[in-house]
Amino acid sequence: MTPHGNADLETRTGHRFLVRTVTDRDEAALAEFFTHVTPEDLRFRFLTGLAVVGPDRLAAMVRVDHYRSETFLAFADDGVTVIAAAMLACDAALEVGEVAISIRSDYKQRGISWALLAHVARYAEARGVQTLQSIESYANHAAIDLEREMGFTARAYPNDSSLVLVERKLPLSAAL
């Protein structure tokens, strides 16, 4: 991984892909990516009944400060098709970082979420983040199970029984 968060990754199933940080030129590719994310996964990612990821949300994902917030894009072999996107948003002290990941529907079940979450965790750790968190829908069993497999713990989200706060102290084990 470079200091900028770019890396060639390989999943446990042998699927290889490139991850790099977002640039201002990626807005159209990110918009296209979200048209290939299932409605259920959009709901899980944005915790709302969002049907289309609009220009305001796309702009927020692309125009990050690259200090407290970062968006990572994973690309297919063609180097153009976005297959996954991950966001990391940290508090002002860079002590706590929240992560959210979306996978293109035709690239699910290949281990990309696992590899991308481990990548974001390593990036956050290198930035000095001490705790990595994710706010999940209680119904998003796949994400909660994956995070638990990586050593995250889950607990009820304060004041909202439909959500779960999943978190892990950093560093993650070297095996990730």
Accessible surface in RSA format (square Angstrom, percent):
REM  Atomic radii and reference values for relative SASA: ProtOr
REM  Chains: A
REM  Algorithm: Lee & Richards
REM  Probe-radius: 1.40
REM  Slices: 20
REM RES _ NUM      All-atoms   Total-Side   Main-Chain    Non-polar    All polar
REM                ABS   REL    ABS   REL    ABS   REL    ABS   REL    ABS   REL
RES MET A   1   105.67  54.7  31.25  20.7  74.42 177.2  33.74  28.7  71.93  95.3
RES THR A   2    62.03  44.1  57.29  58.1   4.74  11.3  60.57  81.4   1.46   2.2
RES PRO A   3   124.41  90.7  93.59  85.3  30.81 112.0 107.44  88.7  16.96 105.4
RES HIS A   4   128.04  70.0 122.69  85.3   5.35  13.7  78.63  81.0  49.41  57.5
RES GLY A   5     0.00   0.0   0.00   N/A   0.00   0.0   0.00   0.0   0.00   0.0
RES ASN A   6    49.15  33.9  48.05  46.4   1.09   2.6   9.58  23.0  39.57  38.2
RES ALA A   7    14.18  13.0   4.44   6.9   9.73  22.1  13.78  19.4   0.39   1.0
RES ASP A   8   106.80  74.8  79.00  78.6  27.80  65.7  16.43  38.7  90.37  90.1
RES LEU A   9    17.68   9.8  15.26  10.9   2.42   6.1  17.40  12.2   0.27   0.7
RES GLU A  10    96.86  55.6  69.46  52.6  27.39  65.2  19.03  36.8  77.83  63.5
RES THR A  11     7.62   5.4   0.00   0.0   7.62  18.2   1.73   2.3   5.89   8.9
RES ARG A  12   161.52  67.8 119.48  60.9  42.04 100.1  71.22  97.3  90.30  54.7
RES THR A  13   100.43  71.4  60.58  61.4  39.85  95.0  67.76  91.0  32.67  49.4
RES GLY A  14    38.75  47.8   0.00   N/A  38.75  47.8  19.84  54.4  18.91  42.3
RES HIS A  15    39.99  21.9  32.79  22.8   7.20  18.4  24.40  25.1  15.60  18.1
RES ARG A  16   135.96  57.1 130.28  66.4   5.68  13.5  53.96  73.7  82.00  49.7
RES PHE A  17     8.90   4.5   0.06   0.0   8.85  23.0   7.77   4.7   1.13   3.2
RES LEU A  18    70.48  39.3  67.62  48.4   2.86   7.2  67.62  47.5   2.86   7.7
RES VAL A  19     0.00   0.0   0.00   0.0   0.00   0.0   0.00   0.0   0.00   0.0
RES ARG A  20    61.99  26.0  61.99  31.6   0.00   0.0  27.07  37.0  34.92  21.2
RES THR A  21    18.66  13.3  17.22  17.5   1.44   3.4   0.82   1.1  17.84  27.0
RES VAL A  22     2.10   1.4   0.00   0.0   2.10   5.1   0.00   0.0   2.10   5.7
RES THR A  23    42.08  29.9  37.60  38.1   4.48  10.7  41.34  55.5   0.73   1.1
RES ASP A  24   101.66  71.2  86.38  86.0  15.28  36.1  28.24  66.5  73.43  73.2
RES ARG A  25   202.59  85.1 171.74  87.5  30.85  73.5  83.03 113.5 119.56  72.5
RES ASP A  26     8.23   5.8   7.93   7.9   0.29   0.7   0.29   0.7   7.93   7.9
RES GLU A  27    44.16  25.4  43.82  33.2   0.35   0.8  21.40  41.4  22.77  18.6
RES ALA A  28    80.47  74.0  66.81 103.1  13.66  31.1  73.54 103.6   6.93  18.4
RES ALA A  29    31.60  29.1  21.39  33.0  10.22  23.2  28.36  39.9   3.24   8.6
RES LEU A  30     0.00   0.0   0.00   0.0   0.00   0.0   0.00   0.0   0.00   0.0
RES ALA A  31    33.62  30.9  29.63  45.7   3.99   9.1  30.80  43.4   2.82   7.5
RES GLU A  32    95.59  54.9  92.17  69.7   3.42   8.1  44.60  86.3  50.99  41.6
RES PHE A  33     1.51   0.8   0.00   0.0   1.51   3.9   1.44   0.9   0.07   0.2
RES PHE A  34     8.32   4.2   4.22   2.6   4.10  10.7   4.66   2.8   3.66  10.5
RES THR A  35    99.84  71.0  64.37  65.3  35.46  84.5  69.64  93.5  30.20  45.6
RES HIS A  36    60.07  32.8  53.16  37.0   6.91  17.7  41.87  43.1  18.21  21.2
RES VAL A  37     8.02   5.3   0.00   0.0   8.02  19.3   0.46   0.4   7.56  20.5
RES THR A  38    47.00  33.4  42.18  42.8   4.81  11.5  44.88  60.3   2.12   3.2
RES PRO A  39   106.88  77.9 102.85  93.8   4.03  14.7 103.22  85.2   3.66  22.7
RES GLU A  40    95.25  54.7  89.47  67.7   5.78  13.8  24.44  47.3  70.81  57.8
RES ASP A  41    23.28  16.3  21.23  21.1   2.05   4.9   9.08  21.4  14.20  14.2
RES LEU A  42     6.37   3.5   6.37   4.6   0.00   0.0   6.37   4.5   0.00   0.0
RES ARG A  43    97.11  40.8  96.96  49.4   0.15   0.4  40.65  55.6  56.46  34.2
RES PHE A  44    19.58   9.8  15.02   9.3   4.56  11.9  15.21   9.2   4.37  12.5
RES ARG A  45    41.01  17.2  25.50  13.0  15.51  36.9   7.73  10.6  33.28  20.2
RES PHE A  46    26.80  13.4   8.31   5.1  18.48  48.1  12.28   7.4  14.51  41.5
RES LEU A  47    69.23  38.6  37.75  27.0  31.49  79.1  42.86  30.1  26.37  71.0
RES THR A  48    54.98  39.1  44.65  45.3  10.33  24.6  24.54  33.0  30.45  46.0
RES GLY A  49    71.05  87.6   0.00   N/A  71.05  87.6  35.32  96.9  35.74  80.0
RES LEU A  50    38.41  21.4  27.60  19.7  10.80  27.2  34.08  23.9   4.32  11.6
RES ALA A  51    84.28  77.5  59.04  91.1  25.24  57.4  63.75  89.8  20.53  54.4
RES VAL A  52   113.73  74.8 103.09  93.3  10.64  25.6 106.40  92.5   7.33  19.9
RES VAL A  53    10.44   6.9   0.44   0.4  10.00  24.1   0.44   0.4  10.00  27.1
RES GLY A  54    22.19  27.4   0.00   N/A  22.19  27.4  20.37  55.9   1.82   4.1
RES PRO A  55   103.77  75.6 102.02  93.0   1.75   6.4 102.65  84.7   1.12   7.0
RES ASP A  56   126.47  88.6 116.84 116.3   9.63  22.8  38.99  91.8  87.48  87.2
RES ARG A  57    98.51  41.4  94.55  48.2   3.96   9.4  25.75  35.2  72.76  44.1
RES LEU A  58    10.29   5.7  10.29   7.4   0.00   0.0  10.29   7.2   0.00   0.0
RES ALA A  59    26.09  24.0  25.51  39.4   0.58   1.3  25.85  36.4   0.24   0.6
RES ALA A  60    71.33  65.6  48.81  75.3  22.52  51.2  59.49  83.8  11.83  31.3
RES MET A  61    12.91   6.7  11.92   7.9   0.99   2.4  10.34   8.8   2.57   3.4
RES VAL A  62     1.09   0.7   0.00   0.0   1.09   2.6   0.00   0.0   1.09   3.0
RES ARG A  63   144.24  60.6 116.41  59.3  27.83  66.3  58.83  80.4  85.41  51.8
RES VAL A  64    20.36  13.4   4.97   4.5  15.39  37.1   8.40   7.3  11.96  32.4
RES ASP A  65    75.49  52.9  45.59  45.4  29.90  70.7  43.94 103.4  31.54  31.5
RES HIS A  66    87.82  48.0  72.71  50.5  15.11  38.6  51.92  53.5  35.90  41.8
RES TYR A  67   124.45  58.1 118.64  67.5   5.81  15.1  83.23  62.5  41.22  50.8
RES ARG A  68   105.51  44.3 104.51  53.3   1.01   2.4   7.40  10.1  98.12  59.5
RES SER A  69    28.81  24.3  27.03  36.1   1.79   4.1  20.06  42.7   8.75  12.3
RES GLU A  70     6.30   3.6   6.30   4.8   0.00   0.0   2.55   4.9   3.75   3.1
RES THR A  71     1.29   0.9   1.29   1.3   0.00   0.0   1.27   1.7   0.02   0.0
RES PHE A  72     0.00   0.0   0.00   0.0   0.00   0.0   0.00   0.0   0.00   0.0
RES LEU A  73     0.00   0.0   0.00   0.0   0.00   0.0   0.00   0.0   0.00   0.0
RES ALA A  74     0.00   0.0   0.00   0.0   0.00   0.0   0.00   0.0   0.00   0.0
RES PHE A  75     6.89   3.4   6.59   4.1   0.30   0.8   6.59   4.0   0.30   0.9
RES ALA A  76    13.12  12.1   7.85  12.1   5.27  12.0   9.23  13.0   3.89  10.3
RES ASP A  77   138.79  97.2  99.69  99.2  39.10  92.5  44.68 105.2  94.11  93.9
RES ASP A  78    90.19  63.2  56.70  56.4  33.49  79.2  47.48 111.7  42.71  42.6
RES GLY A  79    44.16  54.5   0.00   N/A  44.16  54.5  22.26  61.1  21.90  49.0
RES VAL A  80   108.76  71.6 102.38  92.7   6.38  15.4 105.44  91.6   3.32   9.0
RES THR A  81    38.70  27.5  32.64  33.1   6.06  14.4  20.25  27.2  18.46  27.9
RES VAL A  82     4.59   3.0   0.30   0.3   4.29  10.3   0.30   0.3   4.29  11.6
RES ILE A  83     0.00   0.0   0.00   0.0   0.00   0.0   0.00   0.0   0.00   0.0
RES ALA A  84     0.00   0.0   0.00   0.0   0.00   0.0   0.00   0.0   0.00   0.0
RES ALA A  85     5.87   5.4   4.87   7.5   1.00   2.3   5.09   7.2   0.78   2.1
RES ALA A  86     1.48   1.4   0.00   0.0   1.48   3.4   1.46   2.0   0.03   0.1
RES MET A  87    37.70  19.5  37.16  24.6   0.54   1.3  15.72  13.4  21.98  29.1
RES LEU A  88     3.30   1.8   3.30   2.4   0.00   0.0   3.30   2.3   0.00   0.0
RES ALA A  89    38.93  35.8  33.50  51.7   5.43  12.3  33.88  47.7   5.05  13.4
RES CYS A  90    17.96  13.6   2.42   2.7  15.54  36.5   1.72   4.3  16.24  17.5
RES ASP A  91    58.77  41.2  45.16  44.9  13.61  32.2  41.49  97.6  17.29  17.2
RES ALA A  92    83.04  76.3  58.71  90.6  24.32  55.3  59.04  83.1  23.99  63.6
RES ALA A  93    68.19  62.7  37.30  57.6  30.89  70.3  49.17  69.2  19.02  50.4
RES LEU A  94    19.92  11.1  18.50  13.2   1.43   3.6  18.50  13.0   1.43   3.8
RES GLU A  95    81.78  47.0  81.46  61.6   0.32   0.8   8.73  16.9  73.05  59.6
RES VAL A  96    48.88  32.2  47.48  43.0   1.40   3.4  47.48  41.3   1.40   3.8
RES GLY A  97     0.05   0.1   0.00   N/A   0.05   0.1   0.05   0.1   0.00   0.0
RES GLU A  98    61.42  35.3  60.70  45.9   0.72   1.7   9.43  18.2  51.99  42.4
RES VAL A  99     3.23   2.1   2.07   1.9   1.16   2.8   2.07   1.8   1.16   3.1
RES ALA A 100    17.80  16.4  12.88  19.9   4.91  11.2  17.71  24.9   0.09   0.2
RES ILE A 101    46.53  26.5  18.81  14.0  27.71  66.8  18.81  13.5  27.71  75.2
RES SER A 102     4.12   3.5   0.39   0.5   3.73   8.6   4.12   8.8   0.00   0.0
RES ILE A 103    14.54   8.3  11.51   8.6   3.02   7.3  11.51   8.3   3.02   8.2
RES ARG A 104    33.98  14.3  33.98  17.3   0.00   0.0   0.00   0.0  33.98  20.6
RES SER A 105    47.38  40.0  33.51  44.7  13.87  32.0  11.81  25.2  35.57  49.8
RES ASP A 106    78.82  55.2  60.03  59.7  18.79  44.4  48.00 113.0  30.82  30.7
RES TYR A 107    37.07  17.3  36.88  21.0   0.19   0.5   8.17   6.1  28.90  35.6
RES LYS A 108    80.52  39.3  65.93  40.5  14.59  34.7  42.69  38.4  37.83  40.3
RES GLN A 109   172.82  96.6 131.72  96.3  41.11  97.9  61.51 130.9 111.31  84.4
RES ARG A 110    87.30  36.7  85.49  43.6   1.81   4.3  21.76  29.7  65.55  39.7
RES GLY A 111    23.32  28.8   0.00   N/A  23.32  28.8  16.83  46.2   6.49  14.5
RES ILE A 112     2.47   1.4   0.88   0.7   1.59   3.8   0.88   0.6   1.59   4.3
RES SER A 113    34.66  29.3  32.90  43.9   1.76   4.1  17.62  37.5  17.04  23.9
RES TRP A 114    30.62  12.3  30.50  14.8   0.11   0.3  22.06  11.8   8.56  13.9
RES ALA A 115     9.46   8.7   5.40   8.3   4.06   9.2   9.13  12.9   0.33   0.9
RES LEU A 116     0.00   0.0   0.00   0.0   0.00   0.0   0.00   0.0   0.00   0.0
RES LEU A 117     2.78   1.5   2.78   2.0   0.00   0.0   2.78   2.0   0.00   0.0
RES ALA A 118     1.84   1.7   1.79   2.8   0.05   0.1   1.79   2.5   0.05   0.1
RES HIS A 119     0.26   0.1   0.26   0.2   0.00   0.0   0.00   0.0   0.26   0.3
RES VAL A 120     0.00   0.0   0.00   0.0   0.00   0.0   0.00   0.0   0.00   0.0
RES ALA A 121     0.41   0.4   0.05   0.1   0.37   0.8   0.36   0.5   0.05   0.1
RES ARG A 122    84.38  35.4  80.42  41.0   3.97   9.4  53.22  72.7  31.17  18.9
RES TYR A 123    12.16   5.7  12.16   6.9   0.00   0.0   5.75   4.3   6.41   7.9
RES ALA A 124     0.00   0.0   0.00   0.0   0.00   0.0   0.00   0.0   0.00   0.0
RES GLU A 125    69.50  39.9  59.30  44.9  10.20  24.3  20.03  38.7  49.48  40.4
RES ALA A 126    83.39  76.7  39.87  61.5  43.52  99.0  51.87  73.0  31.52  83.5
RES ARG A 127    64.50  27.1  46.88  23.9  17.62  42.0  24.24  33.1  40.27  24.4
RES GLY A 128    43.39  53.5   0.00   N/A  43.39  53.5  33.68  92.4   9.71  21.7
RES VAL A 129     4.64   3.1   0.00   0.0   4.64  11.2   0.00   0.0   4.64  12.6
RES GLN A 130   104.00  58.2 101.73  74.3   2.28   5.4  32.18  68.5  71.82  54.5
RES THR A 131     7.64   5.4   7.64   7.7   0.00   0.0   3.27   4.4   4.36   6.6
RES LEU A 132     0.00   0.0   0.00   0.0   0.00   0.0   0.00   0.0   0.00   0.0
RES GLN A 133    37.36  20.9  37.36  27.3   0.00   0.0   0.12   0.3  37.24  28.2
RES SER A 134     4.05   3.4   4.05   5.4   0.00   0.0   0.02   0.0   4.03   5.6
RES ILE A 135    40.17  22.9  28.86  21.5  11.31  27.3  28.86  20.8  11.31  30.7
RES GLU A 136    14.35   8.2  14.35  10.9   0.00   0.0   0.12   0.2  14.23  11.6
RES SER A 137    13.33  11.3  13.33  17.8   0.00   0.0   5.60  11.9   7.73  10.8
RES TYR A 138   141.21  65.9 140.01  79.7   1.19   3.1  91.97  69.1  49.24  60.7
RES ALA A 139    51.63  47.5  40.25  62.1  11.38  25.9  41.56  58.5  10.06  26.7
RES ASN A 140    17.61  12.1  17.02  16.4   0.59   1.4   0.59   1.4  17.02  16.5
RES HIS A 141   113.23  61.9 110.89  77.1   2.34   6.0  71.55  73.7  41.67  48.5
RES ALA A 142    78.59  72.3  61.70  95.2  16.89  38.4  69.97  98.5   8.62  22.8
RES ALA A 143    27.26  25.1  19.38  29.9   7.89  17.9  25.98  36.6   1.28   3.4
RES ILE A 144    11.28   6.4  11.28   8.4   0.00   0.0  11.28   8.1   0.00   0.0
RES ASP A 145    83.42  58.4  78.09  77.7   5.32  12.6  28.26  66.5  55.15  55.0
RES LEU A 146    38.22  21.3  34.52  24.7   3.69   9.3  37.60  26.4   0.62   1.7
RES GLU A 147     9.34   5.4   9.34   7.1   0.00   0.0   0.75   1.4   8.59   7.0
RES ARG A 148   131.03  55.0 116.71  59.5  14.31  34.1  37.88  51.8  93.15  56.5
RES GLU A 149   107.70  61.8  73.23  55.4  34.47  82.1  41.78  80.8  65.92  53.8
RES MET A 150     4.42   2.3   0.00   0.0   4.42  10.5   3.46   2.9   0.96   1.3
RES GLY A 151    38.87  47.9   0.00   N/A  38.87  47.9  26.50  72.7  12.36  27.7
RES PHE A 152     6.43   3.2   0.18   0.1   6.26  16.3   0.18   0.1   6.26  17.9
RES THR A 153    91.85  65.3  88.34  89.6   3.51   8.4  74.55 100.1  17.30  26.2
RES ALA A 154    27.72  25.5   1.46   2.3  26.26  59.7   1.76   2.5  25.97  68.8
RES ARG A 155   123.25  51.7 113.20  57.7  10.04  23.9  66.44  90.8  56.80  34.4
RES ALA A 156    80.00  73.6  61.04  94.2  18.96  43.1  65.59  92.4  14.41  38.2
RES TYR A 157    68.37  31.9  63.70  36.2   4.67  12.1  24.70  18.6  43.67  53.8
RES PRO A 158    78.52  57.2  62.36  56.8  16.15  58.7  73.79  60.9   4.73  29.4
RES ASN A 159   161.91 111.7 111.14 107.4  50.78 122.3  42.28 101.7 119.64 115.6
RES ASP A 160    54.99  38.5  47.18  47.0   7.81  18.5  15.29  36.0  39.70  39.6
RES SER A 161   111.82  94.5  82.68 110.3  29.14  67.1  53.50 113.9  58.32  81.7
RES SER A 162    64.63  54.6  57.28  76.4   7.35  16.9  50.35 107.2  14.28  20.0
RES LEU A 163    25.79  14.4  23.71  17.0   2.09   5.2  23.71  16.6   2.09   5.6
RES VAL A 164    11.92   7.8  11.92  10.8   0.00   0.0  11.92  10.4   0.00   0.0
RES LEU A 165    13.05   7.3  13.05   9.3   0.00   0.0  13.05   9.2   0.00   0.0
RES VAL A 166     0.00   0.0   0.00   0.0   0.00   0.0   0.00   0.0   0.00   0.0
RES GLU A 167    34.28  19.7  33.09  25.0   1.19   2.8   7.29  14.1  26.99  22.0
RES ARG A 168    51.22  21.5  46.43  23.7   4.79  11.4   9.98  13.6  41.24  25.0
RES LYS A 169   143.10  69.8 137.71  84.5   5.39  12.8  98.92  89.0  44.18  47.1
RES LEU A 170    21.54  12.0   1.34   1.0  20.20  50.8   2.19   1.5  19.35  52.1
RES PRO A 171    87.42  63.7  77.87  71.0   9.55  34.7  77.87  64.3   9.55  59.4
RES LEU A 172    16.14   9.0   3.77   2.7  12.37  31.1   3.99   2.8  12.15  32.7
RES SER A 173    62.68  53.0  47.00  62.7  15.68  36.1  49.13 104.6  13.56  19.0
RES ALA A 174   113.73 104.6  68.56 105.8  45.18 102.8  81.48 114.7  32.25  85.4
RES ALA A 175   100.75  92.6  55.45  85.6  45.30 103.0  68.44  96.4  32.31  85.6
RES LEU A 176    39.92  22.2  14.46  10.3  25.46  64.0  25.59  18.0  14.33  38.6
END  Absolute sums over single chains surface
CHAIN  1 A     8871.5       6963.9       1907.5       4872.0       3999.4
END  Absolute sums over all chains
TOTAL          8871.5       6963.9       1907.5       4872.0       3999.4
